Amino acid sequence: MSRWPLRRMLGTVFTVIGAVTVVLVILISSALANLEHARNDRVDRYGPAALATETLSKAYSDQETGLRGFALAGEDSFLVPYTQGRASERAQVRNLRRLLVTRPDLLERLDRVTAAAGVWRSTVARPVIDTTKARGPKATSSEQINEGKNSFDAIRSALRDLQGPVSASRDAASQTLDHSLALLRLVLLLSLALLLTLGLLTWVALRRWVTTPLAQLGAEVVTVEGGDLSHAVSLTDAPAEIRLLADQIERMRLRIVQEYAMAEQARDDAQRARAVVEEQAQDLVRSNTELEQFAYVASHDLQEPLRKVASFCQLLERRYKGQLDERGDQYIEYAVDGAKRMQQLINDLLAFSRVGRLATDFVPVDLGAALAQAQRQLSAIIEETGAVVTSDELPTVNGESTLLVQLFQNLVGNAVKFHGAEPPRVHIGVRGAGDMWEMSCSDNGIGIEEQYADKIFVIFQRLHARDAYGGTGIGLSMCKKIVEYHGGRIWLDTTAVRGTVLRWSLPVTGSTDSAPVPPEHDERNKDDAVTASATD
């Protein structure tokens, strides 16, 4: 049966228990019904009927006694027992007819009693009463007395014929009641014993089919939980559901073993990767050291020959200007310009390499003050071009003040440098974007085509010839590195319809003094920004 599903086994057990319970209920109900029937016969029918016959017999005796006393004394008081006996007779006869309604044989015997009593009253009692009232006491003849005795003996005989079967029925009902009670006790004892047996068998079945297999499964799981992952979880002598559970746990164990092996492999791989990273970190330290040495060489050893080349070329230009032909002067001018541009490239490259390398702790920086400082450093070109620079109320962020000033200087400087026919109009906007500040630099310049959106942030990348716009092409690359160093990003807004809009983000800090500007205040297009700048 252990191969059966647990549901089937338990269903069989509870079906048997239910069937036995139904049988016991039927037996107990039948015994109770028999007991109730016997009790009704004994207590409610034949017992009261036997008592009624005794009372009826006494009623007839009272009638005879009252009649004799009246016949001897002639006083009406002696008729009281007769009258009361007559009333008692009528009551008991009605009672007996009600109690014996299901016994026609006894009702027939009762009819004989009442008939004999009727004969006695008509032939004896009434004539004696009438004679005594008419003639006085002792007027009854001996013939009437003998006739009365014979008639009353007929009543006694008929009453005995009734009392005998009624008493026998009462005794039989008492015996049946005792038997029914004994049977009920026996059925109850058997039911209790059978229920206890079924309960014991149910407990044994549950122990064998449920608790014991679950305990075995628990022991298997505890073994695995204790660290013995190689221990296979299996149950053979158990219901199908518990075997299925054991199989599922075994599959889970195998999966854990597999994942553990993969984790061990991953840990080994991580250790090897950590070793590689540490080795690469050492290489990076060496590379940084070499880069610092290169920076030192670039700032001293490389710039010194360039300064000499530039100086001597300038001396040649001053000393021999006009003594050489036009081509010679042009060659000297090219040499001086090349040396100066080389020197500027080296300086820009050094500045680019220093971003984030000489890192210090971030401090609160007022971006409004940083923009003002950048404008002071650009005052010459701003004044020369007639540029107007405006801004929203800028927040305070954590960062390096020098780098953030350089960020504004490069952005505003580019906006002013790449202007069109109109005087430059530059606006610095800001708005809140969750945990970031989103800032923008809008101008009314020549603009940047969408296809160059990523190219403009590449170092030394230029979109125009050097004779059209000066510079080394490192400005926006420097901006990108500064913004990313501060935890943000920078991009070209390709939706602008006029001029250039560069946007960048910086993290919001708890030290900000100004609230975010509503988006609609900073979502103006290029024309709106320029118009606002001009009116300011």
C-alpha positions as CSV (number, residue, x, y, z in Angstrom):
1,M,0.0,0.0,0.0
2,S,3.0,2.3,0.4
3,R,3.1,2.7,-3.4
4,W,-0.4,4.2,-3.2
5,P,-0.6,8.0,-3.2
6,L,-1.0,9.5,0.2
7,R,-4.3,11.0,-0.8
8,R,-5.7,7.6,-1.8
9,M,-4.5,5.9,1.4
10,L,-5.9,8.6,3.7
11,G,-9.1,8.6,1.6
12,T,-9.5,4.9,2.2
13,V,-8.9,5.2,5.9
14,F,-11.4,8.1,6.3
15,T,-14.0,6.3,4.1
16,V,-13.8,3.2,6.4
17,I,-14.1,5.4,9.5
18,G,-17.1,7.2,8.0
19,A,-18.8,3.9,7.0
20,V,-18.2,2.5,10.5
21,T,-19.4,5.7,12.1
22,V,-22.6,5.5,10.0
23,V,-23.2,1.9,11.0
24,L,-22.7,2.8,14.7
25,V,-25.0,5.7,14.4
26,I,-27.7,3.5,12.9
27,L,-27.2,0.9,15.7
28,I,-27.3,3.4,18.4
29,S,-30.3,5.1,16.9
30,S,-32.1,1.8,16.7
31,A,-31.3,0.9,20.3
32,L,-32.5,4.3,21.4
33,A,-35.7,3.9,19.5
34,N,-36.4,0.5,21.0
35,L,-35.6,2.0,24.4
36,E,-37.9,4.9,23.9
37,H,-40.7,2.5,22.7
38,A,-40.3,0.2,25.7
39,R,-40.2,3.2,28.0
40,N,-43.5,4.5,26.5
41,D,-45.1,1.1,26.9
42,R,-44.0,0.7,30.5
43,V,-44.3,4.3,31.8
44,D,-46.9,6.0,29.6
45,R,-49.3,3.1,28.8
46,Y,-49.4,-0.2,30.8
47,G,-48.2,1.2,34.1
48,P,-50.9,3.9,34.2
49,A,-53.4,1.3,32.8
50,A,-52.6,-1.2,35.7
51,L,-53.0,1.7,38.2
52,A,-56.3,2.7,36.6
53,T,-57.7,-0.9,36.9
54,E,-56.8,-0.8,40.6
55,T,-58.5,2.5,41.0
56,L,-61.5,1.2,39.0
57,S,-61.7,-1.8,41.4
58,K,-61.7,0.6,44.4
59,A,-64.4,2.7,42.7
60,Y,-66.7,-0.4,42.5
61,S,-65.9,-1.3,46.1
62,D,-66.8,2.2,47.2
63,Q,-70.1,2.0,45.3
64,E,-71.0,-1.4,47.0
65,T,-70.0,-0.2,50.4
66,G,-72.0,3.1,50.0
67,L,-75.1,1.1,48.8
68,R,-75.0,-1.3,51.8
69,G,-74.6,1.5,54.3
70,F,-77.6,3.4,52.8
71,A,-79.7,0.2,52.7
72,L,-79.1,-0.4,56.4
73,A,-79.1,3.2,57.8
74,G,-81.3,4.9,55.3
75,E,-79.3,8.1,55.6
76,D,-78.3,10.1,52.5
77,S,-74.7,10.6,53.8
78,F,-74.1,6.9,53.2
79,L,-74.6,7.4,49.5
80,V,-71.5,9.7,49.2
81,P,-69.1,6.8,48.7
82,Y,-71.5,5.5,46.1
83,T,-71.6,8.8,44.3
84,Q,-67.8,9.3,44.4
85,G,-67.2,5.8,43.3
86,R,-69.5,6.3,40.4
87,A,-67.5,9.5,39.3
88,S,-64.2,7.7,39.8
89,E,-65.5,4.8,37.7
90,R,-66.4,7.1,34.8
91,A,-63.0,8.8,34.9
92,Q,-61.0,5.6,35.0
93,V,-63.0,4.0,32.2
94,R,-62.2,7.1,30.0
95,N,-58.5,6.9,31.0
96,L,-58.3,3.2,30.2
97,R,-60.0,3.6,26.8
98,R,-57.3,6.2,26.0
99,L,-54.4,4.1,27.3
100,L,-55.6,0.9,25.6
101,V,-56.6,2.4,22.3
102,T,-54.1,0.1,20.5
103,R,-55.3,-3.0,22.4
104,P,-58.7,-4.0,21.1
105,D,-58.6,-7.2,23.2
106,L,-58.2,-5.3,26.4
107,L,-60.8,-2.7,25.3
108,E,-63.2,-5.7,24.8
109,R,-62.5,-6.9,28.4
110,L,-63.1,-3.3,29.6
111,D,-66.5,-3.3,27.9
112,R,-67.4,-6.5,29.8
113,V,-66.5,-4.7,33.0
114,T,-68.7,-1.7,32.3
115,A,-71.5,-4.0,31.0
116,A,-71.5,-6.0,34.3
117,A,-71.4,-2.7,36.3
118,G,-74.4,-1.5,34.3
119,V,-76.3,-4.7,35.0
120,W,-75.5,-4.4,38.7
121,R,-76.6,-0.7,38.9
122,S,-79.9,-1.4,36.9
123,T,-80.9,-4.6,38.7
124,V,-79.5,-3.9,42.2
125,A,-78.3,-0.5,43.0
126,R,-81.2,1.6,41.8
127,P,-83.9,-0.7,43.1
128,V,-82.2,-0.8,46.5
129,I,-81.9,3.0,46.6
130,D,-85.5,3.5,45.5
131,T,-86.9,0.9,48.0
132,T,-84.8,2.4,50.9
133,K,-86.0,5.9,50.1
134,A,-89.6,4.7,49.9
135,R,-89.9,2.3,52.8
136,G,-86.9,3.2,55.0
137,P,-83.9,1.2,56.3
138,K,-83.7,-2.5,56.1
139,A,-86.5,-2.6,53.6
140,T,-84.4,-4.6,51.1
141,S,-85.4,-8.2,50.7
142,S,-83.0,-11.1,51.0
143,E,-83.6,-12.0,47.4
144,Q,-82.4,-8.5,46.3
145,I,-79.4,-8.9,48.6
146,N,-78.5,-12.3,47.0
147,E,-79.1,-10.9,43.5
148,G,-76.9,-7.9,44.3
149,K,-74.1,-10.2,45.6
150,N,-74.2,-12.3,42.4
151,S,-74.2,-9.2,40.1
152,F,-71.2,-7.7,41.9
153,D,-69.3,-10.9,41.8
154,A,-69.8,-10.7,38.0
155,I,-68.1,-7.2,38.1
156,R,-65.2,-8.6,40.1
157,S,-64.8,-11.5,37.7
158,A,-64.8,-9.2,34.6
159,L,-62.4,-6.8,36.3
160,R,-60.0,-9.7,37.2
161,D,-60.1,-10.7,33.5
162,L,-59.0,-7.1,32.6
163,Q,-56.4,-6.7,35.4
164,G,-54.6,-9.9,34.6
165,P,-53.6,-9.0,30.9
166,V,-52.9,-5.4,31.8
167,S,-50.5,-6.4,34.6
168,A,-48.9,-9.0,32.2
169,S,-48.5,-6.3,29.6
170,R,-46.9,-4.0,32.2
171,D,-44.5,-6.7,33.3
172,A,-43.6,-7.5,29.7
173,A,-43.0,-3.8,29.0
174,S,-40.8,-3.6,32.0
175,Q,-38.8,-6.6,30.8
176,T,-38.5,-5.1,27.3
177,L,-37.3,-1.8,28.8
178,D,-34.6,-3.6,30.7
179,H,-33.6,-5.6,27.6
180,S,-33.5,-2.3,25.5
181,L,-31.4,-0.6,28.1
182,A,-29.0,-3.5,28.3
183,L,-28.8,-3.5,24.5
184,L,-28.1,0.2,24.4
185,R,-25.3,-0.2,26.9
186,L,-23.8,-3.0,24.8
187,V,-24.0,-1.0,21.6
188,L,-22.4,2.0,23.3
189,L,-19.6,-0.1,24.7
190,L,-19.0,-1.7,21.3
191,S,-19.1,1.7,19.6
192,L,-16.6,3.1,22.0
193,A,-14.3,0.1,21.6
194,L,-14.6,0.2,17.8
195,L,-13.9,4.0,17.7
196,L,-10.9,3.6,19.9
197,T,-9.7,0.8,17.7
198,L,-10.2,2.9,14.6
199,G,-8.5,5.9,16.2
200,L,-5.5,3.7,17.1
201,L,-5.4,2.3,13.6
202,T,-5.6,5.9,12.1
203,W,-2.8,7.0,14.4
204,V,-0.6,4.0,13.3
205,A,-1.4,4.7,9.7
206,L,-0.6,8.4,9.9
207,R,2.6,7.6,11.8
208,R,3.6,5.0,9.2
209,W,2.5,7.0,6.1
210,V,3.2,10.6,7.2
211,T,5.1,11.3,10.3
212,T,7.8,8.6,10.0
213,P,8.6,9.3,6.3
214,L,8.7,13.1,7.0
215,A,11.0,12.4,10.0
216,Q,13.3,10.4,7.7
217,L,13.2,13.1,5.1
218,G,14.0,15.7,7.8
219,A,17.0,13.6,8.9
220,E,18.2,13.4,5.3
221,V,17.9,17.2,5.0
222,V,19.7,17.8,8.3
223,T,22.6,15.7,7.0
224,V,22.8,17.8,3.9
225,E,22.3,21.0,5.9
226,G,25.2,19.9,8.2
227,G,27.6,20.3,5.2
228,D,27.5,16.8,3.6
229,L,26.4,18.0,0.2
230,S,27.4,14.7,-1.3
231,H,24.7,12.9,0.7
232,A,21.9,11.9,-1.7
233,V,18.4,12.5,-0.4
234,S,16.1,9.6,-1.2
235,L,13.1,7.7,0.3
236,T,11.9,4.3,-1.0
237,D,9.2,3.1,1.5
238,A,7.0,6.2,1.5
239,P,3.8,7.5,-0.2
240,A,4.1,9.0,-3.7
241,E,3.7,12.6,-2.5
242,I,6.5,12.4,0.1
243,R,8.8,10.5,-2.4
244,L,8.1,13.4,-4.9
245,L,9.1,15.9,-2.2
246,A,12.3,14.0,-1.5
247,D,13.0,14.0,-5.3
248,Q,12.5,17.7,-5.4
249,I,14.8,18.2,-2.5
250,E,17.4,16.0,-4.1
251,R,17.2,18.0,-7.3
252,M,17.6,21.2,-5.2
253,R,20.7,19.6,-3.5
254,L,22.2,18.8,-6.9
255,R,21.5,22.3,-8.1
256,I,23.1,23.7,-5.0
257,V,26.1,21.5,-5.4
258,Q,26.4,22.6,-9.0
259,E,26.0,26.3,-8.1
260,Y,28.5,25.8,-5.2
261,A,31.0,24.3,-7.7
262,M,30.3,27.2,-10.0
263,A,30.8,29.6,-7.1
264,E,34.1,28.0,-6.2
265,Q,35.1,28.3,-9.8
266,A,34.0,31.9,-9.9
267,R,35.9,32.6,-6.6
268,D,39.0,31.0,-8.2
269,D,38.4,33.1,-11.3
270,A,37.9,36.2,-9.1
271,Q,41.1,35.5,-7.2
272,R,42.9,35.2,-10.5
273,A,41.2,38.3,-11.8
274,R,42.1,40.1,-8.6
275,A,45.7,39.1,-9.1
276,V,45.5,40.4,-12.7
277,V,43.9,43.6,-11.5
278,E,46.6,44.1,-8.8
279,E,49.2,43.5,-11.4
280,Q,47.5,45.9,-13.7
281,A,47.2,48.4,-10.8
282,Q,51.0,48.2,-10.3
283,D,51.4,48.7,-14.0
284,L,49.1,51.7,-13.8
285,V,51.1,53.1,-10.9
286,R,54.2,52.7,-13.0
287,S,52.4,54.2,-15.9
288,N,51.3,57.2,-13.8
289,T,54.8,57.6,-12.6
290,E,56.1,57.6,-16.1
291,L,53.3,60.0,-17.1
292,E,54.3,62.4,-14.3
293,Q,57.9,62.1,-15.5
294,F,56.7,62.8,-19.1
295,A,54.7,65.8,-17.8
296,Y,57.8,67.1,-16.1
297,V,59.9,66.5,-19.2
298,A,57.1,68.1,-21.4
299,S,56.9,71.1,-19.1
300,H,60.6,71.7,-18.8
301,D,62.8,69.7,-21.2
302,L,60.5,69.9,-24.2
303,Q,59.3,73.5,-23.7
304,E,62.9,74.8,-23.2
305,P,64.0,73.9,-26.8
306,L,60.7,75.3,-28.1
307,R,61.2,78.6,-26.3
308,K,64.7,78.8,-27.8
309,V,63.4,78.0,-31.3
310,A,60.7,80.6,-30.9
311,S,63.1,83.2,-29.4
312,F,65.7,82.8,-32.1
313,C,63.1,82.8,-34.8
314,Q,61.7,86.0,-33.4
315,L,65.3,87.5,-33.3
316,L,65.8,86.5,-36.9
317,E,62.5,88.1,-37.8
318,R,63.5,91.4,-36.1
319,R,67.1,91.5,-37.3
320,Y,66.7,90.4,-40.9
321,K,63.2,91.6,-41.6
322,G,63.3,93.4,-44.9
323,Q,66.7,92.0,-45.7
324,L,65.3,88.7,-47.0
325,D,62.9,88.3,-49.8
326,E,59.2,87.9,-49.1
327,R,59.4,84.1,-49.1
328,G,62.2,84.2,-46.4
329,D,60.1,86.4,-44.2
330,Q,57.2,84.1,-44.6
331,Y,59.3,81.1,-43.7
332,I,60.4,82.7,-40.5
333,E,56.8,83.7,-39.7
334,Y,55.7,80.1,-40.2
335,A,58.5,78.8,-37.9
336,V,57.6,81.3,-35.1
337,D,53.9,80.4,-35.4
338,G,54.6,76.7,-35.4
339,A,56.7,76.9,-32.3
340,K,54.1,78.9,-30.4
341,R,51.3,76.5,-31.4
342,M,53.5,73.6,-30.3
343,Q,54.1,75.3,-27.0
344,Q,50.3,75.9,-26.6
345,L,49.5,72.3,-27.5
346,I,52.0,71.0,-24.8
347,N,50.5,73.4,-22.2
348,D,46.9,72.2,-23.1
349,L,47.9,68.6,-23.0
350,L,49.5,69.1,-19.6
351,A,46.4,70.8,-18.3
352,F,44.2,68.0,-19.7
353,S,46.3,65.3,-18.0
354,R,46.2,67.1,-14.6
355,V,42.3,66.9,-14.4
356,G,41.6,64.4,-11.6
357,R,45.2,63.4,-11.2
358,L,45.9,66.0,-8.5
359,A,42.7,65.2,-6.8
360,T,41.7,66.9,-3.6
361,D,38.6,66.6,-1.4
362,F,35.5,68.2,-2.9
363,V,34.3,71.3,-1.2
364,P,31.1,73.3,-1.7
365,V,31.5,75.5,-4.8
366,D,29.1,78.4,-5.6
367,L,28.6,78.0,-9.4
368,G,27.5,81.6,-9.6
369,A,30.8,82.8,-8.2
370,A,32.6,80.3,-10.5
371,L,30.8,81.7,-13.6
372,A,31.7,85.3,-12.4
373,Q,35.4,84.4,-12.1
374,A,35.3,82.8,-15.6
375,Q,33.8,86.0,-17.0
376,R,36.6,88.0,-15.4
377,Q,39.2,85.8,-17.0
378,L,37.4,86.2,-20.4
379,S,36.7,89.9,-19.9
380,A,39.0,90.9,-22.8
381,I,37.3,88.8,-25.5
382,I,33.8,89.6,-24.0
383,E,34.6,93.3,-24.2
384,E,36.1,93.0,-27.7
385,T,33.1,91.1,-29.1
386,G,30.4,93.0,-27.2
387,A,29.2,89.7,-25.8
388,V,26.4,89.6,-23.1
389,V,26.5,86.7,-20.6
390,T,23.5,86.0,-18.4
391,S,22.5,83.1,-16.2
392,D,19.8,81.7,-14.0
393,E,20.3,81.6,-10.2
394,L,23.0,78.9,-10.0
395,P,23.2,76.3,-7.2
396,T,26.1,75.3,-5.0
397,V,27.7,71.9,-5.6
398,N,30.5,69.8,-4.3
399,G,33.6,69.9,-6.5
400,E,37.0,71.5,-7.3
401,S,36.6,75.3,-7.7
402,T,39.5,75.6,-10.2
403,L,38.1,72.9,-12.5
404,L,34.5,74.3,-12.4
405,V,35.8,77.8,-13.2
406,Q,37.7,76.3,-16.1
407,L,34.5,74.5,-17.2
408,F,32.6,77.8,-17.4
409,Q,35.6,79.5,-19.0
410,N,35.8,76.9,-21.8
411,L,32.1,76.9,-22.5
412,V,31.5,80.6,-22.4
413,G,34.8,81.2,-24.3
414,N,33.7,78.8,-27.1
415,A,30.2,80.5,-27.2
416,V,31.8,83.9,-27.6
417,K,34.5,82.8,-30.0
418,F,32.2,81.0,-32.4
419,H,29.8,83.9,-32.9
420,G,28.0,84.9,-36.0
421,A,27.3,88.3,-37.4
422,E,25.4,89.5,-34.3
423,P,27.1,90.2,-31.0
424,P,27.4,87.0,-28.9
425,R,24.5,86.3,-26.5
426,V,25.3,83.5,-24.0
427,H,22.9,82.2,-21.3
428,I,23.7,79.7,-18.5
429,G,20.5,77.8,-17.5
430,V,19.8,75.3,-14.7
431,R,16.9,73.0,-13.7
432,G,16.4,70.2,-11.2
433,A,16.3,66.7,-12.6
434,G,15.9,64.3,-9.6
435,D,19.2,64.0,-7.8
436,M,21.1,65.9,-10.5
437,W,21.3,69.5,-11.7
438,E,20.9,69.8,-15.4
439,M,22.7,72.9,-16.7
440,S,23.0,74.4,-20.2
441,C,25.0,76.9,-22.1
442,S,23.0,78.5,-25.0
443,D,24.4,80.9,-27.5
444,N,23.4,82.6,-30.8
445,G,26.6,81.5,-32.6
446,I,27.2,79.5,-35.8
447,G,25.9,76.3,-34.2
448,I,27.1,72.7,-34.6
449,E,25.6,70.1,-36.9
450,E,24.0,67.0,-35.4
451,Q,26.5,64.7,-37.1
452,Y,29.3,66.2,-35.0
453,A,27.6,65.7,-31.7
454,D,30.1,63.1,-30.5
455,K,33.1,64.3,-32.5
456,I,33.3,67.7,-30.8
457,F,34.4,66.0,-27.5
458,V,37.4,64.2,-29.0
459,I,40.7,65.7,-28.0
460,F,42.4,68.0,-30.5
461,Q,39.3,67.5,-32.8
462,R,38.5,70.7,-34.8
463,L,35.6,71.4,-37.1
464,H,37.1,74.6,-38.6
465,A,40.4,75.6,-40.1
466,R,43.0,77.3,-37.8
467,D,43.0,80.5,-39.8
468,A,39.2,80.8,-39.3
469,Y,39.0,80.2,-35.5
470,G,42.0,79.8,-33.2
471,G,42.6,77.2,-30.5
472,T,44.0,73.7,-30.2
473,G,40.7,71.8,-30.2
474,I,41.0,70.6,-26.6
475,G,38.5,72.8,-24.9
476,L,35.3,70.6,-25.1
477,S,37.5,67.5,-24.3
478,M,38.6,69.3,-21.2
479,C,34.9,70.1,-20.3
480,K,33.9,66.5,-20.8
481,K,36.7,65.3,-18.5
482,I,35.9,67.8,-15.8
483,V,32.1,67.0,-15.8
484,E,32.7,63.3,-15.7
485,Y,35.3,63.8,-12.9
486,H,32.5,65.4,-10.9
487,G,30.0,62.6,-11.5
488,G,28.0,64.0,-14.4
489,R,27.9,63.9,-18.2
490,I,27.9,66.5,-21.0
491,W,26.1,66.4,-24.4
492,L,25.1,68.5,-27.4
493,D,21.4,69.4,-27.5
494,T,20.6,68.5,-31.1
495,T,17.0,69.9,-30.9
496,A,18.2,73.5,-30.8
497,V,17.0,75.5,-33.8
498,R,19.5,78.3,-33.5
499,G,23.1,78.6,-32.3
500,T,24.5,75.9,-30.0
501,V,23.1,74.4,-26.7
502,L,25.5,72.3,-24.6
503,R,24.0,70.6,-21.6
504,W,25.7,68.9,-18.7
505,S,24.7,67.5,-15.3
506,L,26.2,67.7,-11.8
507,P,25.0,65.8,-8.7
508,V,22.8,67.6,-6.3
509,T,24.2,67.9,-2.7
510,G,22.8,68.8,0.6
511,S,24.7,72.1,0.6
512,T,22.8,73.7,-2.3
513,D,21.5,77.1,-1.4
514,S,19.1,77.6,-4.3
515,A,16.1,75.6,-5.3
516,P,15.8,73.9,-8.6
517,V,14.4,76.1,-11.4
518,P,11.1,74.8,-12.8
519,P,11.7,73.0,-16.2
520,E,9.7,75.5,-18.2
521,H,12.2,78.3,-17.2
522,D,15.1,76.4,-18.8
523,E,13.3,74.7,-21.7
524,R,13.5,77.8,-23.8
525,N,14.9,77.4,-27.3
526,K,17.9,79.3,-28.5
527,D,16.0,82.3,-29.7
528,D,14.3,82.7,-26.2
529,A,17.7,82.5,-24.5
530,V,19.3,85.1,-26.7
531,T,16.3,87.4,-26.5
532,A,16.4,87.2,-22.7
533,S,20.1,87.9,-22.7
534,A,19.7,91.0,-24.9
535,T,16.9,92.4,-22.8
536,D,19.0,91.9,-19.6
